[in-house]
Amino acid sequence: MKFLHFKLPMMALALVMLPSMAFASGNLDSNDFTGMSFWLISMALVASTVFFLIERDRVAAKWKTSLTVSGLVTLIAAVHYFYMRDVWVSTGTSPTEFRYIDWLLTVPLLMVEFFLILSAIAKVPAGVFWRLLIFTTLMLIFGYLGESGKMNVMAGFVLGMIAWFIVLYEIFAGEASKISAEQASETVQKAFNLMRWIVTIGWAIYPLGYALGYFMGGVDGASLNLIYNLADFLNKIAFGVIIWHVAVSES
């Protein structure tokens, strides 16, 4: 059993390294701060994946799924960041479509975490799960369709924002928020509150980048990717650390 616990994070690490070994990367310029941020976040995501998977052994059974999902989020993002990192170093570009490959998998998983931490301390209706999952996915689909030119840019932006606002309503004033306020312990309530502010403030950078790129005359690609990388550090890793903290505290 101990061997299995050791083997799991090592397998995750090996999977993360595959894209980097398969892609012929160039040399990183010492003045390329955007490129450095790709390297920083990719390594941080690997470390976070190993940490979350190992820490599953410290928490009660009802919290293990939450930490597993946190590890999946950082693992998926790490694999994708290694690819984006090498593309950036080799070409100096990182198309926004690359981001959506990551976001379409990791962002719905992040939203499911709200359901999981509440389910650890209370009976949560399935409707909460499906509303969070469906509207988060719709937010991303409309954003991708708008940015890729498959639908009107403004329509994609507006529909994506509507879906995001529905998600925000659910976690600030909807059923999920009420369950947290009425049934959660103080530790879980604090974690829930921090997580929803990350979804509000941390996620705001993505529609802002959309608006700057399509409605306000464009934005420098290097600057936008640097900001996206730093935002992912908060939205994926810090989000997972909050869940880890509440899981350890409640265990």
C-alpha positions as CSV (number, residue, x, y, z in Angstrom):
1,M,0.0,0.0,0.0
2,K,2.8,2.4,0.8
3,F,4.4,1.6,-2.5
4,L,1.2,2.5,-4.3
5,H,1.0,5.8,-2.4
6,F,4.5,6.6,-3.6
7,K,3.9,5.3,-7.1
8,L,0.9,7.5,-7.8
9,P,2.6,11.0,-7.6
10,M,5.6,9.6,-9.5
11,M,3.3,8.5,-12.3
12,A,1.8,11.9,-12.4
13,L,5.2,13.5,-12.6
14,A,6.2,11.2,-15.5
15,L,3.0,12.1,-17.4
16,V,3.7,15.8,-17.0
17,M,7.2,15.4,-18.4
18,L,6.1,13.6,-21.6
19,P,5.1,16.7,-23.6
20,S,8.3,18.5,-22.7
21,M,10.5,15.6,-23.9
22,A,8.5,15.1,-27.1
23,F,8.6,18.7,-28.2
24,A,11.8,20.2,-29.7
25,S,12.1,23.4,-27.7
26,G,14.3,26.4,-28.4
27,N,16.4,28.5,-26.0
28,L,14.7,30.8,-23.5
29,D,15.8,34.4,-23.8
30,S,16.9,35.8,-20.4
31,N,14.8,38.9,-21.1
32,D,11.7,37.0,-22.0
33,F,9.6,37.4,-18.9
34,T,6.5,35.9,-20.5
35,G,8.6,32.8,-21.4
36,M,9.9,32.6,-17.8
37,S,6.3,32.8,-16.5
38,F,5.5,29.7,-18.7
39,W,8.4,27.8,-17.1
40,L,7.4,29.0,-13.6
41,I,3.8,28.0,-13.8
42,S,4.5,24.7,-15.5
43,M,6.9,23.7,-12.7
44,A,4.6,25.0,-10.0
45,L,1.7,22.9,-11.4
46,V,3.9,19.8,-11.3
47,A,4.8,20.4,-7.7
48,S,1.2,21.1,-6.8
49,T,0.0,17.9,-8.5
50,V,2.4,15.8,-6.5
51,F,1.6,17.7,-3.3
52,F,-2.2,17.2,-3.6
53,L,-2.0,13.5,-4.4
54,I,0.4,12.8,-1.5
55,E,-1.7,14.9,0.9
56,R,-4.8,12.7,0.2
57,D,-3.3,10.4,2.9
58,R,-3.6,13.1,5.6
59,V,-7.3,13.8,5.2
60,A,-10.5,12.0,6.1
61,A,-12.2,9.8,3.4
62,K,-14.9,12.4,2.7
63,W,-12.3,15.0,1.6
64,K,-10.2,12.7,-0.6
65,T,-12.2,13.3,-3.7
66,S,-11.8,17.1,-3.4
67,L,-8.0,16.7,-3.2
68,T,-8.0,14.2,-6.1
69,V,-9.9,16.7,-8.3
70,S,-7.4,19.5,-7.3
71,G,-4.6,17.2,-8.4
72,L,-6.4,16.4,-11.7
73,V,-6.8,20.2,-12.4
74,T,-3.1,20.9,-11.8
75,L,-2.0,17.7,-13.7
76,I,-4.1,18.6,-16.8
77,A,-2.9,22.2,-16.7
78,A,0.8,21.1,-16.2
79,V,0.7,18.8,-19.3
80,H,-0.8,21.6,-21.3
81,Y,1.5,24.3,-20.0
82,F,4.6,22.3,-21.0
83,Y,3.3,22.3,-24.5
84,M,2.4,26.0,-24.5
85,R,5.7,26.8,-22.9
86,D,7.7,25.1,-25.7
87,V,5.6,26.6,-28.4
88,W,6.2,30.0,-26.9
89,V,9.9,29.6,-26.6
90,S,10.1,28.3,-30.2
91,T,7.7,30.7,-31.9
92,G,7.0,33.6,-29.5
93,T,3.3,32.9,-29.8
94,S,0.6,31.2,-27.8
95,P,-2.8,31.3,-29.6
96,T,-5.8,31.8,-27.3
97,E,-7.3,28.6,-28.7
98,F,-4.5,26.7,-26.8
99,R,-5.9,28.1,-23.6
100,Y,-9.4,26.8,-24.2
101,I,-8.1,23.2,-24.5
102,D,-6.9,23.6,-20.9
103,W,-9.9,25.7,-19.7
104,L,-12.6,23.3,-21.1
105,L,-11.3,20.6,-18.9
106,T,-10.0,22.3,-15.8
107,V,-12.5,25.1,-15.2
108,P,-15.6,22.9,-14.9
109,L,-13.6,20.7,-12.5
110,L,-12.8,23.8,-10.4
111,M,-16.5,24.7,-10.2
112,V,-17.4,21.1,-9.2
113,E,-15.1,21.7,-6.1
114,F,-17.8,23.9,-4.6
115,F,-20.2,21.0,-4.7
116,L,-17.6,18.6,-3.3
117,I,-16.6,20.6,-0.3
118,L,-20.3,21.2,0.6
119,S,-21.1,17.5,0.0
120,A,-18.4,16.6,2.6
121,I,-20.4,18.4,5.3
122,A,-24.1,18.3,4.1
123,K,-26.5,16.7,1.7
124,V,-26.4,18.8,-1.4
125,P,-29.0,18.6,-4.2
126,A,-27.8,17.3,-7.5
127,G,-29.1,20.5,-9.1
128,V,-26.2,22.5,-7.6
129,F,-23.7,20.2,-9.3
130,W,-25.4,20.4,-12.7
131,R,-25.9,24.2,-12.6
132,L,-22.3,24.8,-11.8
133,L,-21.0,22.3,-14.4
134,I,-23.4,23.3,-17.2
135,F,-23.2,27.0,-17.0
136,T,-19.4,27.0,-16.5
137,T,-19.1,24.8,-19.6
138,L,-21.4,27.1,-21.6
139,M,-19.3,30.1,-20.5
140,L,-16.3,28.5,-22.1
141,I,-18.0,27.3,-25.2
142,F,-19.5,30.7,-26.0
143,G,-16.1,32.3,-25.3
144,Y,-14.3,29.9,-27.6
145,L,-16.9,30.3,-30.4
146,G,-16.5,34.0,-30.2
147,E,-12.7,34.1,-30.1
148,S,-12.3,31.5,-32.8
149,G,-14.7,33.3,-35.2
150,K,-17.3,30.6,-35.3
151,M,-19.9,33.0,-34.0
152,N,-20.2,36.8,-33.7
153,V,-17.6,38.1,-31.3
154,M,-20.0,40.3,-29.3
155,A,-22.6,37.5,-29.1
156,G,-20.0,35.0,-27.8
157,F,-18.8,37.5,-25.2
158,V,-22.3,38.4,-24.0
159,L,-23.6,34.8,-23.8
160,G,-20.4,33.8,-22.0
161,M,-20.8,36.6,-19.5
162,I,-24.4,35.7,-18.8
163,A,-23.3,32.1,-18.1
164,W,-20.6,33.4,-15.7
165,F,-23.1,35.6,-13.9
166,I,-25.4,32.6,-13.4
167,V,-22.5,30.8,-11.8
168,L,-21.7,33.7,-9.6
169,Y,-25.3,34.0,-8.5
170,E,-25.3,30.3,-7.5
171,I,-22.2,30.6,-5.3
172,F,-23.1,34.1,-3.8
173,A,-26.9,34.0,-3.5
174,G,-28.2,30.7,-4.8
175,E,-28.6,27.3,-3.2
176,A,-24.9,26.6,-2.8
177,S,-24.4,29.8,-0.9
178,K,-27.3,29.1,1.4
179,I,-26.1,25.6,2.2
180,S,-22.7,27.0,3.1
181,A,-24.2,29.7,5.3
182,E,-26.6,27.5,7.1
183,Q,-24.8,24.1,7.4
184,A,-21.1,24.6,7.0
185,S,-18.5,24.9,9.8
186,E,-16.6,28.2,10.1
187,T,-13.6,26.7,8.4
188,V,-15.6,25.5,5.4
189,Q,-17.4,28.8,5.2
190,K,-14.1,30.7,5.0
191,A,-12.8,28.4,2.3
192,F,-16.1,28.7,0.4
193,N,-15.9,32.5,0.6
194,L,-12.2,32.6,-0.6
195,M,-13.0,30.2,-3.5
196,R,-15.9,32.3,-4.7
197,W,-13.9,35.5,-4.6
198,I,-11.2,33.8,-6.7
199,V,-14.0,32.9,-9.2
200,T,-15.1,36.5,-9.2
201,I,-11.8,38.5,-9.2
202,G,-9.3,35.9,-10.5
203,W,-11.6,34.8,-13.4
204,A,-12.3,38.5,-14.3
205,I,-8.9,38.6,-16.1
206,Y,-10.2,36.3,-18.9
207,P,-13.2,38.3,-20.1
208,L,-11.0,41.4,-19.7
209,G,-8.5,39.9,-22.0
210,Y,-11.3,39.1,-24.4
211,A,-12.6,42.6,-24.3
212,L,-9.2,44.2,-24.8
213,G,-8.4,41.9,-27.7
214,Y,-11.6,42.4,-29.6
215,F,-13.3,45.7,-28.5
216,M,-10.5,48.0,-27.3
217,G,-7.9,47.9,-30.1
218,G,-6.1,44.8,-29.1
219,V,-3.4,44.0,-26.5
220,D,0.2,42.9,-26.7
221,G,0.4,39.1,-26.9
222,A,3.3,38.8,-24.6
223,S,1.7,40.9,-21.9
224,L,-1.6,39.1,-22.2
225,N,0.0,35.7,-21.9
226,L,2.1,36.8,-18.9
227,I,-1.1,38.0,-17.1
228,Y,-3.0,34.8,-18.1
229,N,-0.1,32.7,-16.6
230,L,-0.1,34.6,-13.3
231,A,-3.9,34.4,-13.2
232,D,-3.7,30.6,-13.6
233,F,-1.3,30.4,-10.7
234,L,-4.0,31.9,-8.5
235,N,-7.0,30.3,-10.1
236,K,-5.7,26.7,-10.2
237,I,-2.9,26.4,-7.5
238,A,-4.2,28.8,-4.8
239,F,-7.7,27.4,-5.4
240,G,-6.4,23.9,-4.7
241,V,-4.4,25.0,-1.6
242,I,-7.6,26.5,-0.1
243,I,-9.3,23.1,-0.5
244,W,-6.3,21.3,0.9
245,H,-6.3,23.6,4.0
246,V,-10.0,23.1,4.7
247,A,-9.7,19.3,4.2
248,V,-6.7,19.0,6.6
249,S,-8.4,21.3,9.1
250,E,-11.7,19.4,9.0
251,S,-10.0,16.1,9.2
